[in-house]
Amino acid sequence: MTHKLFWQDPYQTQLHTSIAWVEGNEVGLESTIFFAFSGGQESDAGSLNGLPVLEARKDGLDIRYRLADGHGLQVGQPVLQVIDWARRYRLMRLHFAAEMVLQLIYRSRPGIERIGAHIAPDKARIDFHLDENISSLFAEIEAETVRLVAENRPIVCDFSDEAAQRRFWRVDEFAQMACGGTHPRTTGEVGRLRLKRKNIGKGKERVDVFLAD
């Protein structure tokens, strides 16, 4: 099973590791800093020994990395893994921005049902079942996010069940939530947010979350 170092240190951008297995154009690694799409958060971008990783996907508790045909990598071979840090850091900031917005909406509308989420480098989105215009909540939510960012609170991430690789984040006196994504160390790193509303169908509301910088 791949040792997932992106949980141990989400700020690490390079890693010397080795090939654990090869199946055609897919490989496994002994350890990795390369996050694979999960929980709505998009995969990292990067390379192995300079070869672009075309896809990273979860396979149970393992991760499979797809390369172009003819990559030539072999089991046991040392490789240098490099991730696109600018992309990773925006994903980290946007992921936690969305988490803050989600928790504040839960507070404002207890029992509201989240029906979808996606975190990309340009924006995050959260979808809800709601029979009202969700933008009526934005002024209060934006004010609260400004406060949380200004307070620069620590974001604690850890395992709730290490064997099953179940994780959570926690900000004391704010919220705790199950999540296996990558997050910044503090709320202050998220920065200022901008929210946009979209109706995506009868009784369905979308909140798009953007970083203001």
VEXTOR-744956 format. One record per residue (C-alpha): x, y, z. Coordinates in nm, 2 decimals. Example, Ala and Ser with C-alpha at 12.3 -4.5 7.8 and 13.67 -1.06 7.14 Angstrom:
<pt px="1.23" py="-0.45" pz="0.78"/>
<pt px="1.37" py="-0.11" pz="0.71"/>
***
This chain:
<pt px="0.00" py="0.00" pz="0.00"/>
<pt px="0.13" py="0.34" pz="-0.09"/>
<pt px="0.25" py="0.55" pz="0.21"/>
<pt px="0.06" py="0.88" pz="0.17"/>
<pt px="0.29" py="1.16" pz="0.27"/>
<pt px="0.06" py="1.43" pz="0.15"/>
<pt px="-0.13" py="1.39" pz="0.48"/>
<pt px="0.19" py="1.41" pz="0.68"/>
<pt px="0.31" py="1.72" pz="0.51"/>
<pt px="0.08" py="1.88" pz="0.24"/>
<pt px="0.35" py="2.14" pz="0.17"/>
<pt px="0.61" py="1.89" pz="0.04"/>
<pt px="0.66" py="1.94" pz="-0.33"/>
<pt px="0.93" py="1.68" pz="-0.42"/>
<pt px="0.99" py="1.32" pz="-0.31"/>
<pt px="1.24" py="1.05" pz="-0.38"/>
<pt px="1.06" py="0.72" pz="-0.38"/>
<pt px="1.06" py="0.40" pz="-0.58"/>
<pt px="0.82" py="0.20" pz="-0.81"/>
<pt px="0.62" py="-0.06" pz="-0.62"/>
<pt px="0.45" py="-0.22" pz="-0.91"/>
<pt px="0.39" py="-0.18" pz="-1.29"/>
<pt px="0.08" py="-0.28" pz="-1.48"/>
<pt px="0.11" py="-0.15" pz="-1.84"/>
<pt px="0.09" py="0.23" pz="-1.83"/>
<pt px="-0.01" py="0.24" pz="-1.46"/>
<pt px="0.24" py="0.23" pz="-1.17"/>
<pt px="0.23" py="0.22" pz="-0.79"/>
<pt px="0.47" py="0.40" pz="-0.56"/>
<pt px="0.62" py="0.30" pz="-0.23"/>
<pt px="0.53" py="0.65" pz="-0.10"/>
<pt px="0.37" py="0.95" pz="-0.25"/>
<pt px="0.30" py="1.32" pz="-0.21"/>
<pt px="0.06" py="1.32" pz="-0.52"/>
<pt px="-0.30" py="1.34" pz="-0.41"/>
<pt px="-0.56" py="1.15" pz="-0.61"/>
<pt px="-0.91" py="1.28" pz="-0.67"/>
<pt px="-1.12" py="1.22" pz="-0.36"/>
<pt px="-1.40" py="1.39" pz="-0.16"/>
<pt px="-1.45" py="1.63" pz="-0.45"/>
<pt px="-1.09" py="1.76" pz="-0.45"/>
<pt px="-0.92" py="1.73" pz="-0.78"/>
<pt px="-0.59" py="1.54" pz="-0.82"/>
<pt px="-0.26" py="1.70" pz="-0.81"/>
<pt px="-0.06" py="1.76" pz="-1.13"/>
<pt px="0.30" py="1.66" pz="-1.15"/>
<pt px="0.56" py="1.41" pz="-1.28"/>
<pt px="0.76" py="1.10" pz="-1.21"/>
<pt px="1.12" py="1.13" pz="-1.33"/>
<pt px="1.00" py="1.41" pz="-1.56"/>
<pt px="0.72" py="1.20" pz="-1.71"/>
<pt px="0.38" py="1.37" pz="-1.67"/>
<pt px="0.13" py="1.19" pz="-1.46"/>
<pt px="-0.18" py="1.17" pz="-1.68"/>
<pt px="-0.42" py="1.05" pz="-1.41"/>
<pt px="-0.41" py="0.97" pz="-1.04"/>
<pt px="-0.70" py="0.76" pz="-0.90"/>
<pt px="-0.78" py="0.58" pz="-0.58"/>
<pt px="-0.80" py="0.19" pz="-0.59"/>
<pt px="-0.93" py="0.09" pz="-0.25"/>
<pt px="-0.67" py="0.23" pz="0.00"/>
<pt px="-0.40" py="0.24" pz="-0.28"/>
<pt px="-0.34" py="0.50" pz="-0.56"/>
<pt px="-0.27" py="0.42" pz="-0.92"/>
<pt px="-0.08" py="0.66" pz="-1.14"/>
<pt px="-0.12" py="0.65" pz="-1.52"/>
<pt px="0.16" py="0.75" pz="-1.75"/>
<pt px="0.19" py="0.76" pz="-2.13"/>
<pt px="0.26" py="0.43" pz="-2.31"/>
<pt px="0.62" py="0.34" pz="-2.32"/>
<pt px="0.72" py="0.51" pz="-2.00"/>
<pt px="0.99" py="0.24" pz="-1.93"/>
<pt px="0.96" py="0.25" pz="-1.55"/>
<pt px="1.04" py="-0.08" pz="-1.37"/>
<pt px="0.96" py="-0.22" pz="-1.02"/>
<pt px="1.22" py="-0.11" pz="-0.77"/>
<pt px="1.34" py="0.18" pz="-0.98"/>
<pt px="1.41" py="0.50" pz="-0.79"/>
<pt px="1.20" py="0.80" pz="-0.91"/>
<pt px="1.17" py="1.17" pz="-0.83"/>
<pt px="0.81" py="1.28" pz="-0.78"/>
<pt px="0.73" py="1.65" pz="-0.83"/>
<pt px="0.40" py="1.82" pz="-0.79"/>
<pt px="0.27" py="2.15" pz="-0.92"/>
<pt px="0.28" py="2.35" pz="-0.60"/>
<pt px="0.08" py="2.65" pz="-0.73"/>
<pt px="-0.20" py="2.41" pz="-0.82"/>
<pt px="-0.18" py="2.22" pz="-0.49"/>
<pt px="-0.18" py="2.53" pz="-0.27"/>
<pt px="-0.49" py="2.68" pz="-0.45"/>
<pt px="-0.66" py="2.34" pz="-0.40"/>
<pt px="-0.57" py="2.34" pz="-0.03"/>
<pt px="-0.70" py="2.70" pz="0.02"/>
<pt px="-1.01" py="2.65" pz="-0.18"/>
<pt px="-1.09" py="2.32" pz="-0.01"/>
<pt px="-1.08" py="2.48" pz="0.33"/>
<pt px="-1.27" py="2.79" pz="0.21"/>
<pt px="-1.55" py="2.56" pz="0.10"/>
<pt px="-1.54" py="2.37" pz="0.43"/>
<pt px="-1.58" py="2.70" pz="0.62"/>
<pt px="-1.87" py="2.81" pz="0.39"/>
<pt px="-2.03" py="2.47" pz="0.43"/>
<pt px="-2.02" py="2.47" pz="0.81"/>
<pt px="-2.16" py="2.83" pz="0.82"/>
<pt px="-2.45" py="2.73" pz="0.59"/>
<pt px="-2.52" py="2.43" pz="0.82"/>
<pt px="-2.54" py="2.67" pz="1.11"/>
<pt px="-2.77" py="2.90" pz="0.93"/>
<pt px="-3.00" py="2.63" pz="0.79"/>
<pt px="-2.99" py="2.33" pz="1.02"/>
<pt px="-3.08" py="2.01" pz="0.84"/>
<pt px="-3.00" py="2.15" pz="0.49"/>
<pt px="-2.88" py="1.87" pz="0.26"/>
<pt px="-2.56" py="1.89" pz="0.07"/>
<pt px="-2.59" py="1.71" pz="-0.26"/>
<pt px="-2.26" py="1.77" pz="-0.43"/>
<pt px="-1.92" py="1.94" pz="-0.41"/>
<pt px="-1.61" py="1.99" pz="-0.62"/>
<pt px="-1.28" py="2.17" pz="-0.56"/>
<pt px="-1.08" py="2.28" pz="-0.86"/>
<pt px="-0.79" py="2.53" pz="-0.88"/>
<pt px="-1.01" py="2.81" pz="-1.01"/>
<pt px="-1.31" py="2.77" pz="-0.77"/>
<pt px="-1.49" py="2.54" pz="-0.54"/>
<pt px="-1.86" py="2.46" pz="-0.55"/>
<pt px="-2.11" py="2.32" pz="-0.30"/>
<pt px="-2.47" py="2.21" pz="-0.41"/>
<pt px="-2.77" py="2.20" pz="-0.18"/>
<pt px="-3.13" py="2.10" pz="-0.17"/>
<pt px="-3.30" py="2.44" pz="-0.08"/>
<pt px="-3.63" py="2.60" pz="-0.18"/>
<pt px="-3.50" py="2.96" pz="-0.14"/>
<pt px="-3.23" py="3.18" pz="-0.28"/>
<pt px="-2.92" py="3.09" pz="-0.09"/>
<pt px="-2.75" py="3.42" pz="-0.16"/>
<pt px="-2.96" py="3.57" pz="0.12"/>
<pt px="-2.71" py="3.40" pz="0.35"/>
<pt px="-2.40" py="3.54" pz="0.18"/>
<pt px="-2.35" py="3.86" pz="0.38"/>
<pt px="-2.35" py="3.68" pz="0.71"/>
<pt px="-2.13" py="3.40" pz="0.58"/>
<pt px="-1.87" py="3.63" pz="0.42"/>
<pt px="-1.85" py="3.83" pz="0.75"/>
<pt px="-1.79" py="3.51" pz="0.95"/>
<pt px="-1.52" py="3.39" pz="0.70"/>
<pt px="-1.34" py="3.73" pz="0.73"/>
<pt px="-1.34" py="3.68" pz="1.11"/>
<pt px="-1.21" py="3.32" pz="1.09"/>
<pt px="-0.93" py="3.42" pz="0.85"/>
<pt px="-0.83" py="3.72" pz="1.06"/>
<pt px="-0.81" py="3.50" pz="1.37"/>
<pt px="-0.57" py="3.28" pz="1.19"/>
<pt px="-0.68" py="2.97" pz="1.38"/>
<pt px="-0.49" py="2.64" pz="1.36"/>
<pt px="-0.64" py="2.37" pz="1.13"/>
<pt px="-0.58" py="2.03" pz="1.29"/>
<pt px="-0.59" py="1.73" pz="1.06"/>
<pt px="-0.56" py="1.37" pz="1.19"/>
<pt px="-0.69" py="1.02" pz="1.16"/>
<pt px="-1.02" py="0.91" pz="1.31"/>
<pt px="-0.94" py="0.55" pz="1.20"/>
<pt px="-0.58" py="0.51" pz="1.08"/>
<pt px="-0.63" py="0.15" pz="0.96"/>
<pt px="-0.92" py="0.25" pz="0.74"/>
<pt px="-0.74" py="0.58" pz="0.65"/>
<pt px="-1.03" py="0.79" pz="0.77"/>
<pt px="-0.94" py="1.14" pz="0.85"/>
<pt px="-1.09" py="1.47" pz="0.98"/>
<pt px="-1.01" py="1.83" pz="1.02"/>
<pt px="-1.08" py="2.04" pz="1.33"/>
<pt px="-1.08" py="2.41" pz="1.41"/>
<pt px="-1.13" py="2.46" pz="1.78"/>
<pt px="-1.45" py="2.65" pz="1.88"/>
<pt px="-1.56" py="2.63" pz="1.51"/>
<pt px="-1.62" py="2.28" pz="1.37"/>
<pt px="-1.49" py="1.94" pz="1.30"/>
<pt px="-1.56" py="1.73" pz="0.99"/>
<pt px="-1.45" py="1.40" pz="0.83"/>
<pt px="-1.23" py="1.48" pz="0.54"/>
<pt px="-0.93" py="1.32" pz="0.36"/>
<pt px="-0.83" py="1.62" pz="0.15"/>
<pt px="-0.53" py="1.84" pz="0.19"/>
<pt px="-0.57" py="2.16" pz="0.39"/>
<pt px="-0.35" py="2.46" pz="0.50"/>
<pt px="-0.21" py="2.49" pz="0.85"/>
<pt px="-0.42" py="2.79" pz="0.95"/>
<pt px="-0.74" py="2.97" pz="0.85"/>
<pt px="-0.54" py="3.28" pz="0.78"/>
<pt px="-0.38" py="3.11" pz="0.47"/>
<pt px="-0.72" py="3.09" pz="0.30"/>
<pt px="-0.75" py="3.46" pz="0.25"/>
<pt px="-1.05" py="3.66" pz="0.14"/>
<pt px="-1.34" py="3.48" pz="-0.04"/>
<pt px="-1.60" py="3.57" pz="-0.29"/>
<pt px="-1.93" py="3.38" pz="-0.32"/>
<pt px="-2.16" py="3.35" pz="-0.62"/>
<pt px="-2.51" py="3.18" pz="-0.63"/>
<pt px="-2.65" py="2.97" pz="-0.91"/>
<pt px="-2.98" py="2.79" pz="-0.93"/>
<pt px="-2.92" py="2.45" pz="-1.08"/>
<pt px="-3.28" py="2.32" pz="-1.09"/>
<pt px="-3.60" py="2.32" pz="-0.89"/>
<pt px="-3.51" py="2.32" pz="-0.52"/>
<pt px="-3.14" py="2.31" pz="-0.59"/>
<pt px="-2.89" py="2.59" pz="-0.51"/>
<pt px="-2.52" py="2.61" pz="-0.59"/>
<pt px="-2.26" py="2.82" pz="-0.41"/>
<pt px="-1.94" py="2.89" pz="-0.60"/>
<pt px="-1.65" py="2.99" pz="-0.38"/>
<pt px="-1.36" py="3.20" pz="-0.53"/>
<pt px="-1.04" py="3.32" pz="-0.37"/>
<pt px="-1.02" py="3.70" pz="-0.39"/>
<pt px="-0.64" py="3.69" pz="-0.45"/>
***
